[in-house]
Amino acid sequence: MRIRLIAISFIVFLLSGNFAPAHMSAEPNQASSPVTEVDAQGDEQLTLGQLRQKYADTFKTNGPSTKQVALTFDDVPDPRFTPQVLDVLKKYNVKVTFFIVGKRAEKHPALVKRMVREGHIIGNHSYSHPEFSKLTMNDFRKQILHTGDIIHNLTGYTPKMIRPPYGDINEKQLQWAQKQQYSIVNWNVDSLDWKGLTKDEVKQNILSAVKPGSIVLQHAGGGVGSKLQGTIDALPEIIEDLRARGYSLVTLDEMLNISKSK
């Protein structure tokens, strides 16, 4: 009986942790763990704002604070909307920057050629409009390079400017673009026209936010069911209002003082 009590007491002593080996009882010292630090750094995701600051020469959302505004149109070409936008721009003698989706350019090459013929600048908006940050590096490169080849065959040049779909890009992709001498160009005034807004809503979103050096995002193409009549109807009054305020309407290569081509 006495032996049994001694044995039970010894087991309780062990379970209390007073005799536990150091590797079992000690808390891991994360501050001094190089593996943990490397893993944390590898998983770190910078925000778009942080990326813009870190890669300011490559990643742009606005131009210098001069009396200029750049109108830009994404998701083209689209025969439902792009010709109407081109007609307005021609009437008012305004040159803009169009960001081309490669898959659509293959289907509607004449519209791309018309853009160039009428003096507009072309940028790369991917081949199939994916979220770049969800792609492997290899798939990301294919989106850019294949679209660049399509545009080159239609226009005679490979665009230097890339606009990521949804404005979305990660640091590794940005580093590759920088090494390849591309410029990433997003925007700082969003019309939100893709929501199917009315003419007055589109005007309000743009004219209330615009300032010297603004890059304005609009759309001249969309998916199934897209309603962009609001942005088309608003465009003449937007142009007239901006000119009345003394703004020059310029293409992105002029505003940012970069080449349109690689």
Backbone as CSV, one residue per row, in Angstrom:
resi,resn,N_x,N_y,N_z,CA_x,CA_y,CA_z,C_x,C_y,C_z
1,MET,0.836,-1.211,0.000,0.000,0.000,0.000,0.859,1.244,0.000
2,ARG,1.948,1.213,0.838,2.843,2.378,0.923,3.553,2.606,-0.400
3,ILE,3.950,1.497,-1.033,4.645,1.596,-2.333,3.709,2.214,-3.369
4,ARG,2.414,1.796,-3.323,1.441,2.326,-4.276,1.255,3.836,-4.095
5,LEU,1.209,4.312,-2.841,1.061,5.746,-2.581,2.269,6.528,-3.068
6,ILE,3.454,5.953,-2.863,4.678,6.630,-3.346,4.653,6.751,-4.871
7,ALA,4.244,5.682,-5.504,4.186,5.694,-6.980,3.207,6.732,-7.485
8,ILE,2.028,6.809,-6.841,1.016,7.794,-7.268,1.537,9.207,-7.058
9,SER,2.203,9.453,-5.950,2.759,10.786,-5.662,3.799,11.174,-6.707
10,PHE,4.614,10.210,-7.118,5.652,10.502,-8.109,5.027,10.874,-9.470
11,ILE,3.939,10.162,-9.811,3.263,10.452,-11.087,2.648,11.851,-11.061
12,VAL,2.000,12.216,-9.940,1.438,13.560,-9.800,2.516,14.611,-9.925
13,PHE,3.686,14.361,-9.343,4.816,15.292,-9.418,5.247,15.526,-10.864
14,LEU,5.301,14.424,-11.631,5.691,14.555,-13.043,4.665,15.358,-13.832
15,LEU,3.379,15.054,-13.595,2.338,15.736,-14.354,2.229,17.204,-14.012
16,SER,2.706,17.617,-12.859,2.638,19.031,-12.480,3.543,19.912,-13.307
17,GLY,4.505,19.311,-14.023,5.400,20.072,-14.887,6.685,20.487,-14.204
18,ASN,6.837,20.231,-12.939,8.049,20.644,-12.239,9.263,19.864,-12.681
19,PHE,9.030,18.751,-13.344,10.141,17.924,-13.777,10.147,17.774,-15.299
20,ALA,9.368,18.593,-15.947,9.261,18.488,-17.410,10.565,18.910,-18.054
21,PRO,10.982,18.258,-19.154,12.169,18.662,-19.887,12.006,20.062,-20.455
22,ALA,13.098,20.783,-20.656,13.057,22.175,-21.104,12.320,22.315,-22.426
23,HIS,12.491,21.391,-23.391,11.859,21.529,-24.712,10.359,21.309,-24.658
24,MET,9.847,20.801,-23.536,8.409,20.605,-23.401,7.736,21.758,-22.679
25,SER,8.431,22.355,-21.704,7.778,23.342,-20.868,8.004,24.770,-21.321
26,ALA,9.070,25.038,-22.049,9.410,26.411,-22.404,8.553,26.903,-23.560
27,GLU,8.116,28.178,-23.524,7.432,28.804,-24.653,8.457,29.111,-25.738
28,PRO,8.105,28.930,-27.035,9.055,29.254,-28.102,9.364,30.743,-28.122
29,ASN,10.609,31.089,-28.298,11.052,32.484,-28.349,10.950,32.970,-29.793
30,GLN,9.769,33.507,-30.197,9.533,33.882,-31.582,10.431,35.027,-32.019
31,ALA,10.778,35.903,-31.107,11.592,37.052,-31.475,12.961,36.634,-31.954
32,SER,13.440,35.491,-31.455,14.787,35.066,-31.830,14.768,33.910,-32.808
33,SER,13.590,33.598,-33.353,13.467,32.472,-34.269,13.580,32.936,-35.716
34,PRO,14.725,32.669,-36.388,14.890,33.141,-37.764,13.900,32.503,-38.721
35,VAL,13.458,31.282,-38.458,12.508,30.619,-39.351,11.181,31.359,-39.349
36,THR,10.719,31.735,-38.144,9.456,32.457,-38.030,9.531,33.795,-38.744
37,GLU,10.652,34.515,-38.615,10.797,35.817,-39.248,10.775,35.698,-40.764
38,VAL,11.471,34.709,-41.280,11.496,34.525,-42.736,10.110,34.178,-43.247
39,ASP,9.405,33.288,-42.521,8.059,32.916,-42.955,7.134,34.124,-42.954
40,ALA,7.230,34.942,-41.919,6.361,36.115,-41.832,6.636,37.077,-42.974
41,GLN,7.912,37.264,-43.282,8.261,38.170,-44.381,7.768,37.622,-45.710
42,GLY,7.855,36.294,-45.862,7.412,35.699,-47.119,5.923,35.839,-47.337
43,ASP,5.150,35.855,-46.260,3.701,35.942,-46.370,3.185,37.376,-46.414
44,GLU,4.057,38.330,-46.180,3.613,39.723,-46.076,3.079,40.228,-47.413
45,GLN,1.925,40.845,-47.379,1.323,41.408,-48.578,1.206,42.918,-48.406
46,LEU,1.898,43.669,-49.250,1.790,45.118,-49.198,0.468,45.551,-49.830
47,THR,-0.107,46.604,-49.300,-1.316,47.169,-49.898,-0.953,47.867,-51.202
48,LEU,-1.971,48.163,-52.010,-1.706,48.898,-53.248,-1.082,50.253,-52.956
49,GLY,-1.530,50.903,-51.886,-0.945,52.186,-51.504,0.525,52.062,-51.166
50,GLN,0.890,51.014,-50.445,2.291,50.791,-50.099,3.112,50.454,-51.337
51,LEU,2.517,49.680,-52.247,3.229,49.354,-53.490,3.474,50.610,-54.321
52,ARG,2.489,51.500,-54.364,2.672,52.747,-55.122,3.828,53.567,-54.557
53,GLN,3.926,53.599,-53.241,5.013,54.354,-52.616,6.363,53.693,-52.873
54,LYS,6.405,52.386,-52.781,7.665,51.658,-52.924,8.159,51.660,-54.367
55,TYR,7.223,51.636,-55.323,7.589,51.574,-56.743,7.033,52.794,-57.477
56,ALA,7.296,53.952,-56.927,6.685,55.193,-57.422,7.032,55.487,-58.877
57,ASP,8.186,55.055,-59.338,8.573,55.319,-60.727,7.855,54.410,-61.715
58,THR,7.322,53.307,-61.233,6.682,52.322,-62.099,5.171,52.311,-61.970
59,PHE,4.657,52.587,-60.775,3.226,52.438,-60.467,2.615,53.828,-60.279
60,LYS,1.726,54.207,-61.195,1.150,55.555,-61.188,-0.374,55.501,-61.019
61,THR,-0.900,56.489,-60.305,-2.360,56.663,-60.226,-2.769,58.086,-60.587
62,ASN,-1.818,58.954,-60.794,-2.123,60.345,-61.164,-0.876,60.966,-61.774
63,GLY,-1.091,62.104,-62.415,0.017,62.830,-63.000,0.446,63.995,-62.126
64,PRO,1.327,64.838,-62.643,1.748,66.034,-61.911,0.560,66.977,-61.686
65,SER,0.695,67.834,-60.707,-0.401,68.774,-60.379,-0.410,69.947,-61.345
66,THR,-0.631,69.636,-62.594,-0.787,70.652,-63.626,-2.227,70.619,-64.112
67,LYS,-2.623,71.607,-64.865,-4.023,71.739,-65.280,-4.325,70.777,-66.434
68,GLN,-4.116,69.500,-66.158,-4.381,68.447,-67.135,-5.224,67.351,-66.494
69,VAL,-6.047,66.718,-67.328,-6.813,65.542,-66.925,-6.685,64.508,-68.035
70,ALA,-6.500,63.254,-67.642,-6.440,62.160,-68.618,-7.686,61.297,-68.482
71,LEU,-8.485,61.254,-69.542,-9.632,60.341,-69.590,-9.150,58.988,-70.096
72,THR,-9.533,57.920,-69.402,-9.131,56.571,-69.806,-10.354,55.664,-69.830
73,PHE,-10.331,54.704,-70.744,-11.469,53.802,-70.937,-10.974,52.355,-70.964
74,ASP,-11.574,51.531,-70.104,-11.171,50.135,-69.969,-12.107,49.186,-70.696
75,ASP,-11.624,47.926,-70.812,-12.418,46.771,-71.260,-12.836,46.853,-72.726
76,VAL,-12.044,47.500,-73.519,-12.329,47.626,-74.952,-11.506,46.596,-75.726
77,PRO,-11.917,46.369,-77.005,-13.048,46.950,-77.732,-14.345,46.178,-77.492
78,ASP,-15.433,46.901,-77.609,-16.769,46.317,-77.428,-17.693,47.020,-78.419
79,PRO,-18.211,46.296,-79.421,-19.012,46.935,-80.469,-20.301,47.573,-79.957
80,ARG,-20.733,47.240,-78.748,-21.947,47.844,-78.191,-21.702,49.282,-77.735
81,PHE,-20.487,49.566,-77.245,-20.226,50.846,-76.597,-19.042,51.631,-77.186
82,THR,-17.992,50.930,-77.602,-16.771,51.619,-78.034,-17.001,52.562,-79.204
83,PRO,-17.752,52.176,-80.248,-17.965,53.114,-81.351,-18.657,54.398,-80.909
84,GLN,-19.595,54.315,-79.966,-20.297,55.514,-79.496,-19.341,56.455,-78.755
85,VAL,-18.467,55.870,-77.951,-17.464,56.686,-77.244,-16.520,57.333,-78.251
86,LEU,-16.087,56.568,-79.234,-15.183,57.117,-80.258,-15.853,58.255,-81.031
87,ASP,-17.129,58.121,-81.289,-17.847,59.182,-82.006,-17.845,60.490,-81.214
88,VAL,-18.094,60.400,-79.913,-18.088,61.607,-79.070,-16.697,62.222,-79.032
89,LEU,-15.692,61.395,-78.855,-14.317,61.901,-78.772,-13.899,62.585,-80.074
90,LYS,-14.317,62.004,-81.177,-14.000,62.610,-82.475,-14.691,63.949,-82.635
91,LYS,-15.943,64.019,-82.218,-16.701,65.270,-82.328,-16.041,66.401,-81.542
92,TYR,-15.520,66.074,-80.360,-14.926,67.095,-79.495,-13.403,67.186,-79.632
93,ASN,-12.844,66.400,-80.550,-11.407,66.402,-80.792,-10.612,66.156,-79.500
94,VAL,-11.007,65.122,-78.793,-10.342,64.730,-77.558,-9.631,63.397,-77.777
95,LYS,-8.392,63.326,-77.318,-7.619,62.087,-77.389,-7.540,61.479,-75.988
96,VAL,-7.744,60.153,-75.921,-7.768,59.467,-74.630,-6.875,58.228,-74.704
97,THR,-6.836,57.512,-73.593,-6.097,56.251,-73.537,-7.085,55.114,-73.330
98,PHE,-7.031,54.125,-74.230,-7.882,52.942,-74.143,-7.049,51.755,-73.653
99,PHE,-7.574,51.028,-72.676,-6.904,49.827,-72.199,-7.605,48.600,-72.763
100,ILE,-6.829,47.851,-73.565,-7.341,46.787,-74.423,-7.310,45.424,-73.726
101,VAL,-8.415,44.701,-73.836,-8.459,43.293,-73.448,-8.129,42.461,-74.686
102,GLY,-7.054,41.671,-74.611,-6.544,40.975,-75.788,-7.563,40.083,-76.469
103,LYS,-8.351,39.383,-75.686,-9.348,38.469,-76.249,-10.379,39.223,-77.077
104,ARG,-10.723,40.418,-76.629,-11.692,41.232,-77.374,-11.053,41.846,-78.619
105,ALA,-9.782,42.184,-78.503,-9.087,42.743,-79.669,-9.033,41.730,-80.804
106,GLU,-8.884,40.455,-80.461,-8.881,39.407,-81.481,-10.233,39.348,-82.206
107,LYS,-11.308,39.588,-81.469,-12.650,39.498,-82.059,-13.032,40.763,-82.827
108,HIS,-12.499,41.901,-82.408,-12.912,43.185,-82.992,-11.691,44.039,-83.366
109,PRO,-10.849,43.525,-84.227,-9.615,44.252,-84.567,-9.854,45.601,-85.227
110,ALA,-10.944,45.730,-85.976,-11.200,46.999,-86.668,-11.390,48.142,-85.681
111,LEU,-11.969,47.858,-84.517,-12.164,48.907,-83.527,-10.837,49.363,-82.927
112,VAL,-9.926,48.427,-82.731,-8.595,48.799,-82.230,-7.886,49.677,-83.256
113,LYS,-7.974,49.290,-84.510,-7.338,50.078,-85.566,-7.963,51.466,-85.665
114,ARG,-9.268,51.556,-85.449,-9.916,52.871,-85.486,-9.398,53.759,-84.347
115,MET,-9.235,53.198,-83.166,-8.700,53.978,-82.036,-7.367,54.624,-82.402
116,VAL,-6.489,53.822,-82.960,-5.158,54.323,-83.313,-5.252,55.332,-84.452
117,ARG,-6.066,55.032,-85.438,-6.225,55.922,-86.587,-6.727,57.300,-86.164
118,GLU,-7.555,57.338,-85.113,-8.121,58.611,-84.662,-7.287,59.281,-83.567
119,GLY,-6.086,58.749,-83.341,-5.130,59.451,-82.497,-5.099,59.082,-81.034
120,HIS,-5.777,57.996,-80.660,-5.812,57.596,-79.265,-4.626,56.683,-78.928
121,ILE,-4.345,56.551,-77.635,-3.233,55.735,-77.163,-3.786,54.435,-76.600
122,ILE,-3.013,53.361,-76.782,-3.434,52.024,-76.391,-2.594,51.529,-75.220
123,GLY,-3.286,50.928,-74.235,-2.610,50.267,-73.138,-3.061,48.821,-73.029
124,ASN,-2.338,48.047,-72.235,-2.562,46.611,-72.071,-3.429,46.362,-70.835
125,HIS,-4.558,45.672,-71.018,-5.490,45.401,-69.918,-5.692,43.898,-69.728
126,SER,-4.667,43.114,-70.096,-4.648,41.657,-69.973,-5.344,40.991,-71.158
127,TYR,-5.269,39.675,-71.196,-5.900,38.935,-72.287,-7.345,38.579,-71.975
128,SER,-7.617,38.162,-70.716,-8.965,37.681,-70.396,-9.550,38.306,-69.134
129,HIS,-8.943,39.383,-68.645,-9.472,40.153,-67.518,-9.546,39.360,-66.202
130,PRO,-8.465,38.673,-65.818,-8.461,37.984,-64.518,-7.973,38.915,-63.408
131,GLU,-8.098,38.461,-62.177,-7.446,39.153,-61.068,-5.993,38.701,-61.032
132,PHE,-5.081,39.623,-61.293,-3.673,39.250,-61.405,-3.142,38.572,-60.145
133,SER,-3.540,39.052,-58.968,-2.955,38.534,-57.735,-3.324,37.073,-57.486
134,LYS,-4.305,36.553,-58.215,-4.697,35.152,-58.063,-4.006,34.244,-59.077
135,LEU,-3.163,34.827,-59.936,-2.480,34.060,-60.972,-1.076,33.661,-60.536
136,THR,-0.576,32.563,-61.094,0.840,32.254,-60.963,1.640,33.281,-61.768
137,MET,2.922,33.378,-61.481,3.749,34.328,-62.232,3.756,33.979,-63.713
138,ASN,3.781,32.692,-64.025,3.809,32.290,-65.425,2.537,32.697,-66.150
139,ASP,1.389,32.496,-65.499,0.119,32.880,-66.120,-0.007,34.395,-66.230
140,PHE,0.494,35.101,-65.230,0.492,36.576,-65.291,1.296,37.070,-66.490
141,ARG,2.497,36.529,-66.654,3.339,36.950,-67.790,2.659,36.657,-69.123
142,LYS,2.009,35.496,-69.210,1.315,35.147,-70.458,0.216,36.154,-70.773
143,GLN,-0.532,36.585,-69.754,-1.599,37.571,-69.955,-1.044,38.853,-70.574
144,ILE,0.096,39.292,-70.088,0.686,40.544,-70.567,1.327,40.360,-71.940
145,LEU,2.147,39.342,-72.074,2.926,39.188,-73.303,2.041,38.836,-74.496
146,HIS,1.070,37.969,-74.295,0.186,37.587,-75.400,-0.641,38.787,-75.869
147,THR,-1.151,39.546,-74.919,-1.924,40.740,-75.291,-1.029,41.761,-75.982
148,GLY,0.184,41.912,-75.493,1.124,42.824,-76.147,1.372,42.441,-77.596
149,ASP,1.486,41.144,-77.862,1.700,40.679,-79.240,0.478,40.965,-80.115
150,ILE,-0.705,40.747,-79.565,-1.936,41.008,-80.324,-2.022,42.484,-80.690
151,ILE,-1.764,43.340,-79.711,-1.839,44.786,-79.953,-0.773,45.213,-80.943
152,HIS,0.423,44.661,-80.823,1.504,45.018,-81.755,1.114,44.673,-83.189
153,ASN,0.496,43.525,-83.367,0.105,43.117,-84.718,-0.972,44.037,-85.304
154,LEU,-1.779,44.643,-84.448,-2.859,45.513,-84.922,-2.446,46.972,-85.042
155,THR,-1.518,47.402,-84.203,-1.196,48.832,-84.120,0.224,49.186,-84.514
156,GLY,1.100,48.187,-84.529,2.490,48.450,-84.862,3.365,48.737,-83.650
157,TYR,2.792,48.721,-82.452,3.636,48.894,-81.258,3.109,48.067,-80.090
158,THR,4.023,47.736,-79.186,3.683,47.023,-77.958,3.531,48.042,-76.841
159,PRO,2.371,48.127,-76.212,2.155,49.162,-75.199,3.091,49.033,-74.008
160,LYS,3.552,50.174,-73.555,4.353,50.229,-72.330,3.457,50.222,-71.095
161,MET,2.257,50.773,-71.229,1.374,50.934,-70.075,0.485,49.717,-69.878
162,ILE,0.423,49.263,-68.639,-0.451,48.160,-68.237,-1.413,48.687,-67.186
163,ARG,-2.680,48.366,-67.354,-3.646,48.599,-66.281,-4.183,47.244,-65.828
164,PRO,-3.866,46.838,-64.602,-4.361,45.548,-64.124,-5.886,45.554,-63.991
165,PRO,-6.560,44.490,-64.412,-7.996,44.406,-64.155,-8.289,44.595,-62.663
166,TYR,-9.282,45.379,-62.363,-9.666,45.714,-60.985,-8.582,46.500,-60.246
167,GLY,-7.543,46.946,-60.968,-6.441,47.658,-60.335,-5.572,46.772,-59.477
168,ASP,-5.684,45.469,-59.641,-5.132,44.490,-58.711,-3.799,43.928,-59.206
169,ILE,-2.746,44.041,-58.371,-1.435,43.502,-58.724,-0.665,43.262,-57.438
170,ASN,0.222,42.265,-57.430,1.025,42.027,-56.239,2.485,42.430,-56.476
171,GLU,3.288,42.325,-55.446,4.644,42.877,-55.524,5.531,42.123,-56.506
172,LYS,5.446,40.814,-56.534,6.282,40.056,-57.466,5.941,40.402,-58.915
173,GLN,4.671,40.557,-59.197,4.254,40.943,-60.546,4.734,42.349,-60.877
174,LEU,4.665,43.217,-59.908,5.126,44.592,-60.108,6.630,44.631,-60.344
175,GLN,7.363,43.805,-59.628,8.818,43.738,-59.818,9.159,43.251,-61.219
176,TRP,8.413,42.260,-61.702,8.642,41.776,-63.073,8.349,42.879,-64.079
177,ALA,7.224,43.574,-63.900,6.866,44.662,-64.817,7.945,45.740,-64.820
178,GLN,8.476,46.056,-63.664,9.531,47.068,-63.567,10.774,46.630,-64.339
179,LYS,11.169,45.378,-64.165,12.358,44.870,-64.858,12.165,44.860,-66.369
180,GLN,10.918,44.644,-66.794,10.615,44.615,-68.227,10.314,46.002,-68.792
181,GLN,10.445,47.018,-67.945,10.266,48.423,-68.342,8.830,48.752,-68.757
182,TYR,7.877,48.127,-68.083,6.480,48.517,-68.227,6.155,49.587,-67.187
183,SER,5.065,50.292,-67.415,4.509,51.201,-66.419,3.118,50.702,-66.046
184,ILE,2.840,50.609,-64.753,1.511,50.236,-64.263,0.745,51.526,-64.001
185,VAL,-0.411,51.675,-64.630,-1.176,52.925,-64.502,-2.605,52.622,-64.080
186,ASN,-2.939,52.979,-62.853,-4.313,52.873,-62.381,-5.007,54.229,-62.486
187,TRP,-5.695,54.694,-61.488,-6.498,55.918,-61.592,-6.696,56.494,-60.204
188,ASN,-7.131,57.746,-60.136,-7.509,58.339,-58.844,-8.902,58.970,-58.871
189,VAL,-9.590,58.860,-60.014,-10.996,59.275,-60.109,-11.762,58.135,-60.779
190,ASP,-12.723,57.580,-60.053,-13.486,56.428,-60.548,-14.920,56.856,-60.844
191,SER,-15.318,56.720,-62.093,-16.683,57.078,-62.489,-17.726,56.105,-61.939
192,LEU,-17.285,54.873,-61.651,-18.197,53.800,-61.225,-19.277,53.520,-62.268
193,ASP,-18.976,53.848,-63.516,-19.973,53.684,-64.578,-20.355,52.238,-64.826
194,TRP,-19.484,51.304,-64.449,-19.769,49.888,-64.662,-20.996,49.425,-63.868
195,LYS,-21.411,50.234,-62.903,-22.595,49.886,-62.115,-23.901,50.177,-62.847
196,GLY,-23.793,50.693,-64.072,-25.003,51.040,-64.823,-25.615,52.343,-64.366
197,LEU,-24.773,53.291,-63.972,-25.254,54.560,-63.436,-25.863,55.436,-64.520
198,THR,-26.644,56.413,-64.087,-27.221,57.383,-65.008,-26.169,58.400,-65.435
199,LYS,-26.514,59.175,-66.440,-25.627,60.241,-66.907,-25.242,61.175,-65.762
200,ASP,-26.211,61.622,-64.994,-25.938,62.579,-63.920,-25.074,61.973,-62.822
201,GLU,-25.264,60.702,-62.542,-24.444,60.036,-61.520,-22.996,59.916,-61.975
202,VAL,-22.795,59.577,-63.234,-21.426,59.489,-63.764,-20.757,60.860,-63.729
203,LYS,-21.483,61.872,-64.179,-20.943,63.243,-64.138,-20.551,63.642,-62.719
204,GLN,-21.423,63.385,-61.772,-21.159,63.752,-60.383,-19.906,63.057,-59.862
205,ASN,-19.777,61.778,-60.134,-18.625,61.021,-59.640,-17.308,61.557,-60.189
206,ILE,-17.337,62.001,-61.429,-16.104,62.498,-62.048,-15.838,63.953,-61.688
207,LEU,-16.811,64.802,-61.922,-16.580,66.242,-61.798,-16.401,66.691,-60.349
208,SER,-16.936,65.941,-59.406,-16.761,66.314,-58.000,-15.393,65.900,-57.466
209,ALA,-14.727,64.988,-58.160,-13.458,64.452,-57.650,-12.237,64.905,-58.436
210,VAL,-12.454,65.403,-59.640,-11.319,65.712,-60.506,-10.518,66.893,-59.975
211,LYS,-9.204,66.830,-60.189,-8.293,67.901,-59.795,-7.090,67.861,-60.726
212,PRO,-6.199,68.845,-60.663,-5.045,68.819,-61.565,-4.265,67.506,-61.483
213,GLY,-4.033,66.910,-62.652,-3.295,65.654,-62.723,-4.131,64.411,-62.548
214,SER,-5.455,64.543,-62.550,-6.314,63.377,-62.342,-6.288,62.424,-63.533
215,ILE,-6.347,61.135,-63.199,-6.547,60.080,-64.186,-7.934,59.500,-63.923
216,VAL,-8.814,59.619,-64.903,-10.221,59.252,-64.738,-10.471,57.874,-65.353
217,LEU,-11.121,57.012,-64.583,-11.488,55.684,-65.068,-12.938,55.671,-65.546
218,GLN,-13.113,55.285,-66.811,-14.429,54.999,-67.371,-14.341,53.694,-68.149
219,HIS,-15.446,53.268,-68.694,-15.467,52.028,-69.465,-16.143,52.250,-70.808
220,ALA,-15.583,51.618,-71.831,-16.204,51.613,-73.153,-16.411,50.177,-73.614
221,GLY,-16.484,49.294,-72.643,-16.747,47.886,-72.883,-17.138,47.242,-71.574
222,GLY,-17.807,46.106,-71.668,-18.247,45.434,-70.452,-18.663,44.013,-70.717
223,GLY,-19.139,43.368,-69.670,-19.578,41.996,-69.789,-21.019,41.900,-70.240
224,VAL,-21.545,40.678,-70.197,-22.936,40.437,-70.573,-23.852,41.233,-69.641
225,GLY,-24.759,41.986,-70.226,-25.690,42.761,-69.424,-25.189,44.108,-68.969
226,SER,-23.973,44.474,-69.362,-23.428,45.774,-68.963,-24.265,46.908,-69.541
227,LYS,-24.419,47.956,-68.736,-25.169,49.136,-69.159,-24.268,50.355,-69.000
228,LEU,-23.769,50.857,-70.112,-22.834,51.981,-70.085,-23.376,53.220,-70.777
229,GLN,-24.676,53.265,-71.018,-25.242,54.430,-71.692,-25.045,55.686,-70.865
230,GLY,-25.029,55.542,-69.549,-24.807,56.699,-68.684,-23.480,57.360,-68.936
231,THR,-22.425,56.553,-69.098,-21.094,57.129,-69.326,-20.998,57.735,-70.725
232,ILE,-21.681,57.127,-71.703,-21.682,57.664,-73.068,-22.415,59.000,-73.102
233,ASP,-23.570,59.067,-72.462,-24.359,60.301,-72.459,-23.684,61.410,-71.655
234,ALA,-22.939,61.034,-70.619,-22.280,62.033,-69.770,-21.027,62.612,-70.418
235,LEU,-20.422,61.873,-71.320,-19.110,62.259,-71.847,-19.071,63.666,-72.457
236,PRO,-20.025,64.061,-73.317,-19.953,65.420,-73.876,-19.949,66.504,-72.796
237,GLU,-20.797,66.343,-71.794,-20.879,67.370,-70.748,-19.652,67.352,-69.839
238,ILE,-19.066,66.190,-69.632,-17.817,66.101,-68.865,-16.703,66.851,-69.591
239,ILE,-16.607,66.610,-70.901,-15.587,67.294,-71.698,-15.795,68.807,-71.657
240,GLU,-17.007,69.237,-71.866,-17.304,70.676,-71.872,-17.009,71.308,-70.518
241,ASP,-17.388,70.638,-69.442,-17.164,71.171,-68.098,-15.680,71.285,-67.781
242,LEU,-14.923,70.242,-68.094,-13.492,70.270,-67.795,-12.784,71.359,-68.599
243,ARG,-13.155,71.510,-69.847,-12.546,72.570,-70.659,-12.930,73.953,-70.126
244,ALA,-14.163,74.090,-69.673,-14.592,75.368,-69.108,-13.807,75.723,-67.847
245,ARG,-13.362,74.708,-67.131,-12.539,74.937,-65.934,-11.075,75.191,-66.260
246,GLY,-10.733,75.086,-67.538,-9.359,75.364,-67.951,-8.457,74.155,-68.039
247,TYR,-9.036,72.964,-67.996,-8.227,71.746,-68.087,-7.931,71.392,-69.542
248,SER,-6.716,70.902,-69.769,-6.378,70.263,-71.034,-6.616,68.773,-70.885
249,LEU,-7.258,68.173,-71.877,-7.522,66.737,-71.853,-6.439,66.039,-72.667
250,VAL,-5.665,65.202,-71.996,-4.458,64.639,-72.614,-4.450,63.120,-72.466
251,THR,-3.596,62.485,-73.256,-3.380,61.043,-73.125,-2.354,60.786,-72.021
252,LEU,-2.308,59.545,-71.562,-1.452,59.229,-70.421,0.029,59.380,-70.720
253,ASP,0.428,59.057,-71.950,1.855,59.209,-72.264,2.287,60.666,-72.154
254,GLU,1.387,61.594,-72.531,1.704,63.014,-72.403,1.700,63.445,-70.937
255,MET,0.684,63.033,-70.195,0.586,63.439,-68.798,1.768,62.936,-67.972
256,LEU,2.130,61.669,-68.177,3.155,61.036,-67.351,4.555,61.145,-67.955
257,ASN,4.621,61.737,-69.147,5.908,61.902,-69.832,6.632,60.575,-70.012
258,ILE,5.892,59.585,-70.530,6.470,58.286,-70.816,6.124,57.903,-72.255
259,SER,6.866,56.952,-72.777,6.595,56.483,-74.118,5.327,55.636,-74.136
260,LYS,4.612,55.684,-75.245,3.418,54.838,-75.375,3.809,53.379,-75.640
261,SER,5.032,53.162,-76.127,5.463,51.827,-76.525,6.709,51.386,-75.763
262,LYS,6.907,50.118,-75.735,8.102,49.559,-75.089,9.321,49.754,-75.981
